[in-house]
Amino acid sequence: MLFRSPRVPGTTFTDVFPKQVPFADGHLLVPEGPGLGVEFDEEAFAGLDPYQPDRGRYFLRDDGAYTNW
């Protein structure tokens, strides 16, 4: 079964996560080094704006949850 994601893994928030889990041929790969294969840049994260939902692509449900359909 192929990995399905709205974005190609390793291409999102590359400034906050300069090293991400390897991905090839539709599969996440096991990292060759120690750990999970992810690095986190705290300074880049601190510089991000607070989360604001993209109301153009999502719909607000009656219970306050968001859905994309």
PDB file of N, CA, C and O in Angstrom:
ATOM      1  N   MET A   1       0.834  -1.168   0.000  1.00  0.00           N
ATOM      2  CA  MET A   1       0.000   0.000   0.000  1.00  0.00           C
ATOM      3  C   MET A   1       0.886   1.240   0.000  1.00  0.00           C
ATOM      4  O   MET A   1       1.836   1.327   0.778  1.00  0.00           O
ATOM      5  N   LEU A   2       0.583   2.180  -0.854  1.00  0.00           N
ATOM      6  CA  LEU A   2       1.351   3.415  -0.937  1.00  0.00           C
ATOM      7  C   LEU A   2       0.915   4.404   0.134  1.00  0.00           C
ATOM      8  O   LEU A   2      -0.237   4.412   0.568  1.00  0.00           O
ATOM      9  N   PHE A   3       1.858   5.230   0.544  1.00  0.00           N
ATOM     10  CA  PHE A   3       1.600   6.285   1.521  1.00  0.00           C
ATOM     11  C   PHE A   3       0.784   7.372   0.843  1.00  0.00           C
ATOM     12  O   PHE A   3       1.139   7.826  -0.245  1.00  0.00           O
ATOM     13  N   ARG A   4      -0.303   7.795   1.474  1.00  0.00           N
ATOM     14  CA  ARG A   4      -1.135   8.859   0.904  1.00  0.00           C
ATOM     15  C   ARG A   4      -1.136  10.051   1.834  1.00  0.00           C
ATOM     16  O   ARG A   4      -1.391   9.925   3.031  1.00  0.00           O
ATOM     17  N   SER A   5      -0.850  11.197   1.274  1.00  0.00           N
ATOM     18  CA  SER A   5      -0.763  12.425   2.054  1.00  0.00           C
ATOM     19  C   SER A   5      -1.127  13.592   1.150  1.00  0.00           C
ATOM     20  O   SER A   5      -0.873  13.540  -0.054  1.00  0.00           O
ATOM     21  N   PRO A   6      -1.723  14.652   1.714  1.00  0.00           N
ATOM     22  CA  PRO A   6      -2.043  15.807   0.881  1.00  0.00           C
ATOM     23  C   PRO A   6      -0.795  16.528   0.380  1.00  0.00           C
ATOM     24  O   PRO A   6      -0.863  17.275  -0.596  1.00  0.00           O
ATOM     25  N   ARG A   7       0.340  16.313   1.038  1.00  0.00           N
ATOM     26  CA  ARG A   7       1.610  16.924   0.624  1.00  0.00           C
ATOM     27  C   ARG A   7       2.688  15.848   0.590  1.00  0.00           C
ATOM     28  O   ARG A   7       2.627  14.879   1.347  1.00  0.00           O
ATOM     29  N   VAL A   8       3.654  16.014  -0.271  1.00  0.00           N
ATOM     30  CA  VAL A   8       4.758  15.061  -0.328  1.00  0.00           C
ATOM     31  C   VAL A   8       5.560  15.175   0.963  1.00  0.00           C
ATOM     32  O   VAL A   8       5.987  16.276   1.313  1.00  0.00           O
ATOM     33  N   PRO A   9       5.779  14.079   1.681  1.00  0.00           N
ATOM     34  CA  PRO A   9       6.559  14.144   2.914  1.00  0.00           C
ATOM     35  C   PRO A   9       7.946  14.745   2.664  1.00  0.00           C
ATOM     36  O   PRO A   9       8.589  14.469   1.651  1.00  0.00           O
ATOM     37  N   GLY A  10       8.382  15.560   3.603  1.00  0.00           N
ATOM     38  CA  GLY A  10       9.684  16.202   3.493  1.00  0.00           C
ATOM     39  C   GLY A  10       9.648  17.550   2.805  1.00  0.00           C
ATOM     40  O   GLY A  10      10.691  18.186   2.654  1.00  0.00           O
ATOM     41  N   THR A  11       8.470  18.010   2.381  1.00  0.00           N
ATOM     42  CA  THR A  11       8.362  19.291   1.679  1.00  0.00           C
ATOM     43  C   THR A  11       7.601  20.347   2.473  1.00  0.00           C
ATOM     44  O   THR A  11       7.423  21.466   1.989  1.00  0.00           O
ATOM     45  N   THR A  12       7.151  20.017   3.673  1.00  0.00           N
ATOM     46  CA  THR A  12       6.370  20.934   4.479  1.00  0.00           C
ATOM     47  C   THR A  12       7.199  21.447   5.650  1.00  0.00           C
ATOM     48  O   THR A  12       7.858  20.664   6.334  1.00  0.00           O
ATOM     49  N   PHE A  13       7.173  22.749   5.883  1.00  0.00           N
ATOM     50  CA  PHE A  13       7.897  23.383   6.986  1.00  0.00           C
ATOM     51  C   PHE A  13       9.373  22.980   6.998  1.00  0.00           C
ATOM     52  O   PHE A  13       9.911  22.584   8.031  1.00  0.00           O
ATOM     53  N   THR A  14      10.008  23.086   5.850  1.00  0.00           N
ATOM     54  CA  THR A  14      11.410  22.690   5.752  1.00  0.00           C
ATOM     55  C   THR A  14      12.331  23.606   6.551  1.00  0.00           C
ATOM     56  O   THR A  14      13.446  23.204   6.885  1.00  0.00           O
ATOM     57  N   ASP A  15      11.897  24.828   6.868  1.00  0.00           N
ATOM     58  CA  ASP A  15      12.719  25.693   7.716  1.00  0.00           C
ATOM     59  C   ASP A  15      12.648  25.246   9.185  1.00  0.00           C
ATOM     60  O   ASP A  15      13.633  25.371   9.913  1.00  0.00           O
ATOM     61  N   VAL A  16      11.502  24.732   9.621  1.00  0.00           N
ATOM     62  CA  VAL A  16      11.340  24.257  10.995  1.00  0.00           C
ATOM     63  C   VAL A  16      11.897  22.842  11.146  1.00  0.00           C
ATOM     64  O   VAL A  16      12.488  22.511  12.175  1.00  0.00           O
ATOM     65  N   PHE A  17      11.709  22.014  10.129  1.00  0.00           N
ATOM     66  CA  PHE A  17      12.220  20.640  10.129  1.00  0.00           C
ATOM     67  C   PHE A  17      13.226  20.495   8.991  1.00  0.00           C
ATOM     68  O   PHE A  17      12.880  19.976   7.930  1.00  0.00           O
ATOM     69  N   PRO A  18      14.480  20.950   9.195  1.00  0.00           N
ATOM     70  CA  PRO A  18      15.466  20.904   8.111  1.00  0.00           C
ATOM     71  C   PRO A  18      15.802  19.480   7.659  1.00  0.00           C
ATOM     72  O   PRO A  18      16.181  19.271   6.506  1.00  0.00           O
ATOM     73  N   LYS A  19      15.669  18.520   8.541  1.00  0.00           N
ATOM     74  CA  LYS A  19      15.883  17.111   8.183  1.00  0.00           C
ATOM     75  C   LYS A  19      14.607  16.366   8.525  1.00  0.00           C
ATOM     76  O   LYS A  19      14.159  16.381   9.671  1.00  0.00           O
ATOM     77  N   GLN A  20      14.014  15.706   7.517  1.00  0.00           N
ATOM     78  CA  GLN A  20      12.763  14.989   7.721  1.00  0.00           C
ATOM     79  C   GLN A  20      12.927  13.533   7.320  1.00  0.00           C
ATOM     80  O   GLN A  20      13.926  13.155   6.707  1.00  0.00           O
ATOM     81  N   VAL A  21      11.943  12.725   7.669  1.00  0.00           N
ATOM     82  CA  VAL A  21      11.982  11.290   7.380  1.00  0.00           C
ATOM     83  C   VAL A  21      12.121  11.081   5.874  1.00  0.00           C
ATOM     84  O   VAL A  21      11.392  11.699   5.098  1.00  0.00           O
ATOM     85  N   PRO A  22      13.055  10.213   5.446  1.00  0.00           N
ATOM     86  CA  PRO A  22      13.229   9.976   4.013  1.00  0.00           C
ATOM     87  C   PRO A  22      11.966   9.376   3.385  1.00  0.00           C
ATOM     88  O   PRO A  22      11.231   8.623   4.024  1.00  0.00           O
ATOM     89  N   PHE A  23      11.738   9.729   2.128  1.00  0.00           N
ATOM     90  CA  PHE A  23      10.549   9.288   1.401  1.00  0.00           C
ATOM     91  C   PHE A  23      10.950   8.996  -0.038  1.00  0.00           C
ATOM     92  O   PHE A  23      11.620   9.812  -0.672  1.00  0.00           O
ATOM     93  N   ALA A  24      10.549   7.842  -0.559  1.00  0.00           N
ATOM     94  CA  ALA A  24      10.840   7.492  -1.954  1.00  0.00           C
ATOM     95  C   ALA A  24       9.850   6.441  -2.431  1.00  0.00           C
ATOM     96  O   ALA A  24       9.448   5.560  -1.671  1.00  0.00           O
ATOM     97  N   ASP A  25       9.463   6.541  -3.692  1.00  0.00           N
ATOM     98  CA  ASP A  25       8.575   5.563  -4.328  1.00  0.00           C
ATOM     99  C   ASP A  25       7.289   5.306  -3.549  1.00  0.00           C
ATOM    100  O   ASP A  25       6.804   4.176  -3.497  1.00  0.00           O
ATOM    101  N   GLY A  26       6.741   6.357  -2.944  1.00  0.00           N
ATOM    102  CA  GLY A  26       5.476   6.221  -2.240  1.00  0.00           C
ATOM    103  C   GLY A  26       5.581   5.658  -0.838  1.00  0.00           C
ATOM    104  O   GLY A  26       4.562   5.320  -0.236  1.00  0.00           O
ATOM    105  N   HIS A  27       6.790   5.547  -0.300  1.00  0.00           N
ATOM    106  CA  HIS A  27       6.975   4.951   1.022  1.00  0.00           C
ATOM    107  C   HIS A  27       7.883   5.812   1.891  1.00  0.00           C
ATOM    108  O   HIS A  27       8.843   6.408   1.403  1.00  0.00           O
ATOM    109  N   LEU A  28       7.571   5.871   3.183  1.00  0.00           N
ATOM    110  CA  LEU A  28       8.500   6.455   4.136  1.00  0.00           C
ATOM    111  C   LEU A  28       9.598   5.420   4.365  1.00  0.00           C
ATOM    112  O   LEU A  28       9.312   4.232   4.512  1.00  0.00           O
ATOM    113  N   LEU A  29      10.840   5.865   4.395  1.00  0.00           N
ATOM    114  CA  LEU A  29      11.965   4.957   4.553  1.00  0.00           C
ATOM    115  C   LEU A  29      12.488   4.999   5.981  1.00  0.00           C
ATOM    116  O   LEU A  29      12.344   6.002   6.681  1.00  0.00           O
ATOM    117  N   VAL A  30      13.092   3.902   6.400  1.00  0.00           N
ATOM    118  CA  VAL A  30      13.702   3.836   7.720  1.00  0.00           C
ATOM    119  C   VAL A  30      14.978   4.670   7.682  1.00  0.00           C
ATOM    120  O   VAL A  30      15.817   4.465   6.806  1.00  0.00           O
ATOM    121  N   PRO A  31      15.140   5.610   8.621  1.00  0.00           N
ATOM    122  CA  PRO A  31      16.351   6.432   8.634  1.00  0.00           C
ATOM    123  C   PRO A  31      17.593   5.573   8.872  1.00  0.00           C
ATOM    124  O   PRO A  31      17.535   4.571   9.585  1.00  0.00           O
ATOM    125  N   GLU A  32      18.718   5.972   8.270  1.00  0.00           N
ATOM    126  CA  GLU A  32      19.947   5.214   8.427  1.00  0.00           C
ATOM    127  C   GLU A  32      20.695   5.587   9.698  1.00  0.00           C
ATOM    128  O   GLU A  32      21.448   4.770  10.229  1.00  0.00           O
ATOM    129  N   GLY A  33      20.506   6.795  10.193  1.00  0.00           N
ATOM    130  CA  GLY A  33      21.199   7.247  11.393  1.00  0.00           C
ATOM    131  C   GLY A  33      20.394   6.958  12.649  1.00  0.00           C
ATOM    132  O   GLY A  33      19.321   6.359  12.580  1.00  0.00           O
ATOM    133  N   PRO A  34      20.910   7.381  13.798  1.00  0.00           N
ATOM    134  CA  PRO A  34      20.179   7.172  15.051  1.00  0.00           C
ATOM    135  C   PRO A  34      18.953   8.074  15.142  1.00  0.00           C
ATOM    136  O   PRO A  34      18.893   9.119  14.494  1.00  0.00           O
ATOM    137  N   GLY A  35      17.993   7.671  15.937  1.00  0.00           N
ATOM    138  CA  GLY A  35      16.786   8.466  16.154  1.00  0.00           C
ATOM    139  C   GLY A  35      15.742   8.268  15.067  1.00  0.00           C
ATOM    140  O   GLY A  35      15.780   7.301  14.307  1.00  0.00           O
ATOM    141  N   LEU A  36      14.817   9.201  15.017  1.00  0.00           N
ATOM    142  CA  LEU A  36      13.709   9.109  14.066  1.00  0.00           C
ATOM    143  C   LEU A  36      14.020   9.735  12.713  1.00  0.00           C
ATOM    144  O   LEU A  36      13.211   9.649  11.790  1.00  0.00           O
ATOM    145  N   GLY A  37      15.178  10.361  12.589  1.00  0.00           N
ATOM    146  CA  GLY A  37      15.548  10.967  11.314  1.00  0.00           C
ATOM    147  C   GLY A  37      14.943  12.338  11.104  1.00  0.00           C
ATOM    148  O   GLY A  37      14.810  12.786   9.966  1.00  0.00           O
ATOM    149  N   VAL A  38      14.572  13.018  12.191  1.00  0.00           N
ATOM    150  CA  VAL A  38      13.961  14.333  12.108  1.00  0.00           C
ATOM    151  C   VAL A  38      14.772  15.307  12.963  1.00  0.00           C
ATOM    152  O   VAL A  38      15.178  14.976  14.077  1.00  0.00           O
ATOM    153  N   GLU A  39      15.004  16.511  12.432  1.00  0.00           N
ATOM    154  CA  GLU A  39      15.628  17.581  13.209  1.00  0.00           C
ATOM    155  C   GLU A  39      14.631  18.724  13.327  1.00  0.00           C
ATOM    156  O   GLU A  39      13.846  18.969  12.411  1.00  0.00           O
ATOM    157  N   PHE A  40      14.665  19.419  14.455  1.00  0.00           N
ATOM    158  CA  PHE A  40      13.717  20.490  14.748  1.00  0.00           C
ATOM    159  C   PHE A  40      14.489  21.766  15.045  1.00  0.00           C
ATOM    160  O   PHE A  40      15.375  21.769  15.900  1.00  0.00           O
ATOM    161  N   ASP A  41      14.161  22.857  14.346  1.00  0.00           N
ATOM    162  CA  ASP A  41      14.806  24.150  14.543  1.00  0.00           C
ATOM    163  C   ASP A  41      13.885  25.032  15.386  1.00  0.00           C
ATOM    164  O   ASP A  41      12.899  25.568  14.880  1.00  0.00           O
ATOM    165  N   GLU A  42      14.210  25.182  16.673  1.00  0.00           N
ATOM    166  CA  GLU A  42      13.355  25.933  17.592  1.00  0.00           C
ATOM    167  C   GLU A  42      13.265  27.411  17.227  1.00  0.00           C
ATOM    168  O   GLU A  42      12.209  28.019  17.403  1.00  0.00           O
ATOM    169  N   GLU A  43      14.343  28.000  16.727  1.00  0.00           N
ATOM    170  CA  GLU A  43      14.317  29.418  16.353  1.00  0.00           C
ATOM    171  C   GLU A  43      13.368  29.663  15.183  1.00  0.00           C
ATOM    172  O   GLU A  43      12.626  30.646  15.177  1.00  0.00           O
ATOM    173  N   ALA A  44      13.393  28.773  14.195  1.00  0.00           N
ATOM    174  CA  ALA A  44      12.477  28.915  13.053  1.00  0.00           C
ATOM    175  C   ALA A  44      11.030  28.739  13.508  1.00  0.00           C
ATOM    176  O   ALA A  44      10.132  29.423  13.018  1.00  0.00           O
ATOM    177  N   PHE A  45      10.812  27.819  14.444  1.00  0.00           N
ATOM    178  CA  PHE A  45       9.459  27.597  14.960  1.00  0.00           C
ATOM    179  C   PHE A  45       8.955  28.828  15.715  1.00  0.00           C
ATOM    180  O   PHE A  45       7.800  29.225  15.559  1.00  0.00           O
ATOM    181  N   ALA A  46       9.815  29.425  16.527  1.00  0.00           N
ATOM    182  CA  ALA A  46       9.423  30.603  17.306  1.00  0.00           C
ATOM    183  C   ALA A  46       9.056  31.778  16.403  1.00  0.00           C
ATOM    184  O   ALA A  46       8.276  32.642  16.801  1.00  0.00           O
ATOM    185  N   GLY A  47       9.612  31.817  15.189  1.00  0.00           N
ATOM    186  CA  GLY A  47       9.331  32.900  14.265  1.00  0.00           C
ATOM    187  C   GLY A  47       8.050  32.737  13.471  1.00  0.00           C
ATOM    188  O   GLY A  47       7.676  33.643  12.726  1.00  0.00           O
ATOM    189  N   LEU A  48       7.364  31.606  13.606  1.00  0.00           N
ATOM    190  CA  LEU A  48       6.116  31.384  12.873  1.00  0.00           C
ATOM    191  C   LEU A  48       4.975  32.174  13.488  1.00  0.00           C
ATOM    192  O   LEU A  48       4.959  32.421  14.694  1.00  0.00           O
ATOM    193  N   ASP A  49       4.030  32.566  12.663  1.00  0.00           N
ATOM    194  CA  ASP A  49       2.823  33.228  13.144  1.00  0.00           C
ATOM    195  C   ASP A  49       1.940  32.195  13.833  1.00  0.00           C
ATOM    196  O   ASP A  49       1.986  31.017  13.479  1.00  0.00           O
ATOM    197  N   PRO A  50       1.137  32.614  14.811  1.00  0.00           N
ATOM    198  CA  PRO A  50       0.204  31.678  15.443  1.00  0.00           C
ATOM    199  C   PRO A  50      -0.734  31.068  14.397  1.00  0.00           C
ATOM    200  O   PRO A  50      -1.029  31.684  13.373  1.00  0.00           O
ATOM    201  N   TYR A  51      -1.189  29.863  14.673  1.00  0.00           N
ATOM    202  CA  TYR A  51      -2.065  29.139  13.735  1.00  0.00           C
ATOM    203  C   TYR A  51      -3.342  29.912  13.454  1.00  0.00           C
ATOM    204  O   TYR A  51      -4.025  30.366  14.372  1.00  0.00           O
ATOM    205  N   GLN A  52      -3.650  30.054  12.193  1.00  0.00           N
ATOM    206  CA  GLN A  52      -4.911  30.628  11.739  1.00  0.00           C
ATOM    207  C   GLN A  52      -5.494  29.664  10.715  1.00  0.00           C
ATOM    208  O   GLN A  52      -4.894  29.465   9.659  1.00  0.00           O
ATOM    209  N   PRO A  53      -6.637  29.065  10.993  1.00  0.00           N
ATOM    210  CA  PRO A  53      -7.198  28.106  10.037  1.00  0.00           C
ATOM    211  C   PRO A  53      -7.486  28.755   8.687  1.00  0.00           C
ATOM    212  O   PRO A  53      -7.920  29.905   8.615  1.00  0.00           O
ATOM    213  N   ASP A  54      -7.240  28.010   7.634  1.00  0.00           N
ATOM    214  CA  ASP A  54      -7.515  28.473   6.278  1.00  0.00           C
ATOM    215  C   ASP A  54      -8.995  28.257   6.008  1.00  0.00           C
ATOM    216  O   ASP A  54      -9.408  27.168   5.609  1.00  0.00           O
ATOM    217  N   ARG A  55      -9.776  29.274   6.222  1.00  0.00           N
ATOM    218  CA  ARG A  55     -11.222  29.136   6.094  1.00  0.00           C
ATOM    219  C   ARG A  55     -11.682  28.973   4.646  1.00  0.00           C
ATOM    220  O   ARG A  55     -12.841  28.638   4.404  1.00  0.00           O
ATOM    221  N   GLY A  56     -10.803  29.203   3.695  1.00  0.00           N
ATOM    222  CA  GLY A  56     -11.187  29.052   2.302  1.00  0.00           C
ATOM    223  C   GLY A  56     -11.281  27.607   1.854  1.00  0.00           C
ATOM    224  O   GLY A  56     -12.016  27.296   0.917  1.00  0.00           O
ATOM    225  N   ARG A  57     -10.544  26.714   2.512  1.00  0.00           N
ATOM    226  CA  ARG A  57     -10.549  25.313   2.096  1.00  0.00           C
ATOM    227  C   ARG A  57     -11.314  24.418   3.055  1.00  0.00           C
ATOM    228  O   ARG A  57     -11.567  23.255   2.741  1.00  0.00           O
ATOM    229  N   TYR A  58     -11.684  24.931   4.209  1.00  0.00           N
ATOM    230  CA  TYR A  58     -12.328  24.094   5.208  1.00  0.00           C
ATOM    231  C   TYR A  58     -13.691  24.668   5.565  1.00  0.00           C
ATOM    232  O   TYR A  58     -13.960  25.851   5.356  1.00  0.00           O
ATOM    233  N   PHE A  59     -14.520  23.829   6.094  1.00  0.00           N
ATOM    234  CA  PHE A  59     -15.850  24.240   6.524  1.00  0.00           C
ATOM    235  C   PHE A  59     -15.971  24.013   8.017  1.00  0.00           C
ATOM    236  O   PHE A  59     -15.505  23.000   8.537  1.00  0.00           O
ATOM    237  N   LEU A  60     -16.589  24.942   8.697  1.00  0.00           N
ATOM    238  CA  LEU A  60     -16.784  24.836  10.135  1.00  0.00           C
ATOM    239  C   LEU A  60     -18.057  24.055  10.406  1.00  0.00           C
ATOM    240  O   LEU A  60     -19.132  24.407   9.920  1.00  0.00           O
ATOM    241  N   ARG A  61     -17.924  22.976  11.199  1.00  0.00           N
ATOM    242  CA  ARG A  61     -19.091  22.172  11.570  1.00  0.00           C
ATOM    243  C   ARG A  61     -19.826  22.841  12.731  1.00  0.00           C
ATOM    244  O   ARG A  61     -19.302  23.761  13.359  1.00  0.00           O
ATOM    245  N   ASP A  62     -21.035  22.376  13.008  1.00  0.00           N
ATOM    246  CA  ASP A  62     -21.830  22.928  14.101  1.00  0.00           C
ATOM    247  C   ASP A  62     -21.158  22.755  15.457  1.00  0.00           C
ATOM    248  O   ASP A  62     -21.358  23.570  16.357  1.00  0.00           O
ATOM    249  N   ASP A  63     -20.347  21.677  15.613  1.00  0.00           N
ATOM    250  CA  ASP A  63     -19.683  21.439  16.895  1.00  0.00           C
ATOM    251  C   ASP A  63     -18.356  22.180  17.017  1.00  0.00           C
ATOM    252  O   ASP A  63     -17.645  22.008  18.007  1.00  0.00           O
ATOM    253  N   GLY A  64     -18.010  23.004  16.023  1.00  0.00           N
ATOM    254  CA  GLY A  64     -16.772  23.786  16.074  1.00  0.00           C
ATOM    255  C   GLY A  64     -15.593  23.125  15.382  1.00  0.00           C
ATOM    256  O   GLY A  64     -14.542  23.748  15.233  1.00  0.00           O
ATOM    257  N   ALA A  65     -15.743  21.870  14.953  1.00  0.00           N
ATOM    258  CA  ALA A  65     -14.671  21.167  14.265  1.00  0.00           C
ATOM    259  C   ALA A  65     -14.610  21.606  12.812  1.00  0.00           C
ATOM    260  O   ALA A  65     -15.594  22.098  12.260  1.00  0.00           O
ATOM    261  N   TYR A  66     -13.437  21.423  12.191  1.00  0.00           N
ATOM    262  CA  TYR A  66     -13.273  21.737  10.767  1.00  0.00           C
ATOM    263  C   TYR A  66     -13.279  20.458   9.952  1.00  0.00           C
ATOM    264  O   TYR A  66     -12.848  19.403  10.417  1.00  0.00           O
ATOM    265  N   THR A  67     -13.767  20.568   8.750  1.00  0.00           N
ATOM    266  CA  THR A  67     -13.745  19.458   7.813  1.00  0.00           C
ATOM    267  C   THR A  67     -13.369  20.007   6.455  1.00  0.00           C
ATOM    268  O   THR A  67     -13.541  21.201   6.211  1.00  0.00           O
ATOM    269  N   ASN A  68     -12.862  19.177   5.569  1.00  0.00           N
ATOM    270  CA  ASN A  68     -12.502  19.639   4.233  1.00  0.00           C
ATOM    271  C   ASN A  68     -13.560  19.246   3.202  1.00  0.00           C
ATOM    272  O   ASN A  68     -13.307  19.344   2.001  1.00  0.00           O
ATOM    273  N   TRP A  69     -14.719  18.809   3.639  1.00  0.00           N
ATOM    274  CA  TRP A  69     -15.823  18.463   2.737  1.00  0.00           C
ATOM    275  C   TRP A  69     -17.141  18.798   3.366  1.00  0.00           C
ATOM    276  O   TRP A  69     -18.188  18.579   2.758  1.00  0.00           O
TER     277      TRP A  69
END
